[in-house]
């Protein structure tokens, strides 16, 4: 399976980063738990027409 170009992924990653930053401001200690991250991925995925699993896989591929 081919991976999408970073040109396509950059807006998704930017949206996810912004969602994480916002959530960290409202989380005790600023630490997001796995279920918090799963929820953020789900919300961002819905906005971009992909799956949360796609985003998680792409994060692993492109962000280590």
Phi, psi and omega in degrees: 000133181281145177268144179290158179291152176296338176299323178281323185281332183304316177296325178293313179296322179296317178297317179295318178299318179294319179296319178295316180299317179296315181295323180297328178293338184249010182251134178305125180076359180069019183253120178271134177272169182303318181291333174294313180296321178298318179294320178294318177299320180297315181295314180293319180300317180300318181293332185254002176071032176234182178257155176301326179295323176300311182299316180298317180295316181295324175300317179296322181287317189257343183241357177071000000 
